[in-house]
Amino acid sequence: MGIKHIPELDGFRGVAVLMVMIEHIYESAPTGVTPSKPLEFVLTHGWLGVDLFFVLSGFLITGILLDERERPDYFRGFYRRRALRILPLAFTCLIVYALIYHHQYDGAFALDFLLTLFFCANLNILFGVLPLPGTGVMWSLAVEEHFYLLWPVAIRRLSRYTIGALAIAIILLSPVIRGLAMHYGVRAQSVYQLSWFRFDGLAMGAILAVFVRTQYFTIRNTWVAALGWLGVILIATALLEPYGVFEPKSTLGVALRYTQAQALFGAAMAVALVHGGSRGTAFLRSRFLGWVAALSYCLYLIHMPVAHLYVWFLHQAGIHDIRALGSAGALGLRYVAVSSMSLALAVLSGKYLEGPFRRMRGRWSPPRMDLVRRETS
């Protein structure tokens, strides 16, 4: 059986998609805005939301697989539900993009379309192909689907503690592999999006899924584990700071930056789970974040094309938003317009496209159980 719905996880999902949207809308067209350093950090680090998605996905999917691995329809049920969740909207978006960008379909764009169609969008960088405006975000879907080609087999055949050990090995080895790749000339962007460099976020969530299903999932143990892991990362960061660990495209920066983010997200998620329903996690249970979380998959897939559509519309209409509103006003209007349109389309998708397939998924979903934590050690 799977764990019942946990509102705090909706909060993390809502935060993740908002982080990604904030950065992409900001970068969708130049405005000349020069924000303060703290604000610029927030606006340009929304990509970290993808790592939050990875940790969340690893937790949820690994948990489902662990709870269902004795079922006779284990593989069939998992991949059927996965297909009903992912494929309808993804393929609909691809069809729309094909209609909109068909005039750009030279050989390179056709290759990007085919790679995306078969959930290999992140491999376009190996062929020197730039993604279409609508397919740029689909690299992360490819990473997840590649991970879930083999992970269900491992969970079916290995013990729970072996699975945890395997996930820990992935987390520890991934920074080493990224560092070696950078050392031998692999570009930072390739390390960012190629699957074999990015499985550690999903593994982080997998460890958490194993942990919450053990007798050691107590408030005390969770805090010790979370603070201990963060402490290790902070010490490693401090020791490596003189060697460029904070430089985005340095060898050490690329090797460790995702581990740093995943450590923070994993620790926060563990603490939120062990304190589920408490006052301290109330903001994660907010109605707004829950609503955004329910629309997050569609929002993630469509917000970039909507941003490009907004910029295109202004150009076609001869509207100079910066001249009329100033750089800050133009950026503010862009956030309002793109977010509103994306939310409206996501609501329609949820009702008329994703909703019917979601109900089909429900027919094959197992019964759920409560997440039980122990108050003492």
Secondary structure in CASP SS format (residue, H / E / C, confidence):
PFRMAT SS
TARGET T0000
AUTHOR 0000-0000-0000
METHOD secondary structure of the structure
MODEL  1
M C 1.00
G E 1.00
I E 1.00
K C 1.00
H C 1.00
I C 1.00
P H 1.00
E H 1.00
L H 1.00
D H 1.00
G H 1.00
F H 1.00
R H 1.00
G H 1.00
V H 1.00
A H 1.00
V H 1.00
L H 1.00
M H 1.00
V H 1.00
M H 1.00
I H 1.00
E H 1.00
H H 1.00
I H 1.00
Y H 1.00
E H 1.00
S C 1.00
A C 1.00
P C 1.00
T C 1.00
G C 1.00
V C 1.00
T C 1.00
P C 1.00
S C 1.00
K H 1.00
P H 1.00
L H 1.00
E H 1.00
F H 1.00
V H 1.00
L H 1.00
T H 1.00
H C 1.00
G C 1.00
W C 1.00
L H 1.00
G H 1.00
V H 1.00
D H 1.00
L H 1.00
F H 1.00
F H 1.00
V H 1.00
L H 1.00
S H 1.00
G H 1.00
F H 1.00
L H 1.00
I H 1.00
T H 1.00
G H 1.00
I H 1.00
L H 1.00
L H 1.00
D H 1.00
E H 1.00
R C 1.00
E C 1.00
R C 1.00
P C 1.00
D C 1.00
Y H 1.00
F H 1.00
R H 1.00
G H 1.00
F H 1.00
Y H 1.00
R H 1.00
R H 1.00
R H 1.00
A H 1.00
L H 1.00
R H 1.00
I H 1.00
L H 1.00
P H 1.00
L H 1.00
A H 1.00
F H 1.00
T H 1.00
C H 1.00
L H 1.00
I H 1.00
V H 1.00
Y H 1.00
A H 1.00
L H 1.00
I H 1.00
Y C 1.00
H H 1.00
H H 1.00
Q H 1.00
Y C 1.00
D C 1.00
G H 1.00
A H 1.00
F H 1.00
A H 1.00
L H 1.00
D H 1.00
F H 1.00
L H 1.00
L H 1.00
T H 1.00
L H 1.00
F C 1.00
F C 1.00
C C 1.00
A H 1.00
N H 1.00
L H 1.00
N H 1.00
I H 1.00
L H 1.00
F H 1.00
G C 1.00
V C 1.00
L C 1.00
P C 1.00
L C 1.00
P C 1.00
G C 1.00
T C 1.00
G H 1.00
V H 1.00
M H 1.00
W H 1.00
S H 1.00
L H 1.00
A H 1.00
V H 1.00
E H 1.00
E H 1.00
H H 1.00
F H 1.00
Y H 1.00
L H 1.00
L H 1.00
W H 1.00
P H 1.00
V H 1.00
A H 1.00
I H 1.00
R H 1.00
R H 1.00
L C 1.00
S C 1.00
R H 1.00
Y H 1.00
T H 1.00
I H 1.00
G H 1.00
A H 1.00
L H 1.00
A H 1.00
I H 1.00
A H 1.00
I H 1.00
I H 1.00
L H 1.00
L H 1.00
S H 1.00
P H 1.00
V H 1.00
I H 1.00
R H 1.00
G H 1.00
L H 1.00
A H 1.00
M H 1.00
H H 1.00
Y C 1.00
G C 1.00
V C 1.00
R C 1.00
A H 1.00
Q H 1.00
S H 1.00
V H 1.00
Y H 1.00
Q H 1.00
L C 1.00
S H 1.00
W H 1.00
F H 1.00
R C 1.00
F C 1.00
D H 1.00
G H 1.00
L H 1.00
A H 1.00
M H 1.00
G H 1.00
A H 1.00
I H 1.00
L H 1.00
A H 1.00
V H 1.00
F H 1.00
V C 1.00
R C 1.00
T C 1.00
Q C 1.00
Y C 1.00
F C 1.00
T E 1.00
I H 1.00
R H 1.00
N H 1.00
T H 1.00
W H 1.00
V H 1.00
A H 1.00
A H 1.00
L H 1.00
G H 1.00
W H 1.00
L H 1.00
G H 1.00
V H 1.00
I H 1.00
L H 1.00
I H 1.00
A H 1.00
T H 1.00
A H 1.00
L H 1.00
L H 1.00
E H 1.00
P H 1.00
Y H 1.00
G C 1.00
V C 1.00
F C 1.00
E C 1.00
P C 1.00
K C 1.00
S C 1.00
T H 1.00
L H 1.00
G H 1.00
V H 1.00
A H 1.00
L H 1.00
R H 1.00
Y H 1.00
T H 1.00
Q H 1.00
A H 1.00
Q H 1.00
A H 1.00
L H 1.00
F H 1.00
G H 1.00
A H 1.00
A H 1.00
M H 1.00
A H 1.00
V H 1.00
A H 1.00
L H 1.00
V H 1.00
H C 1.00
G C 1.00
G C 1.00
S C 1.00
R H 1.00
G H 1.00
T H 1.00
A H 1.00
F H 1.00
L H 1.00
R H 1.00
S C 1.00
R H 1.00
F H 1.00
L H 1.00
G H 1.00
W H 1.00
V H 1.00
A H 1.00
A H 1.00
L C 1.00
S H 1.00
Y H 1.00
C H 1.00
L H 1.00
Y H 1.00
L H 1.00
I H 1.00
H H 1.00
M H 1.00
P H 1.00
V H 1.00
A H 1.00
H H 1.00
L H 1.00
Y H 1.00
V H 1.00
W H 1.00
F H 1.00
L H 1.00
H H 1.00
Q H 1.00
A H 1.00
G C 1.00
I C 1.00
H C 1.00
D H 1.00
I H 1.00
R H 1.00
A H 1.00
L H 1.00
G H 1.00
S H 1.00
A H 1.00
G H 1.00
A H 1.00
L H 1.00
G H 1.00
L H 1.00
R H 1.00
Y H 1.00
V H 1.00
A H 1.00
V H 1.00
S H 1.00
S H 1.00
M H 1.00
S H 1.00
L H 1.00
A H 1.00
L H 1.00
A H 1.00
V H 1.00
L H 1.00
S H 1.00
G H 1.00
K H 1.00
Y H 1.00
L H 1.00
E H 1.00
G H 1.00
P H 1.00
F H 1.00
R H 1.00
R H 1.00
M H 1.00
R H 1.00
G H 1.00
R H 1.00
W C 1.00
S C 1.00
P C 1.00
P C 1.00
R E 1.00
M E 1.00
D C 1.00
L C 1.00
V C 1.00
R C 1.00
R E 1.00
E C 1.00
T C 1.00
S C 1.00
END
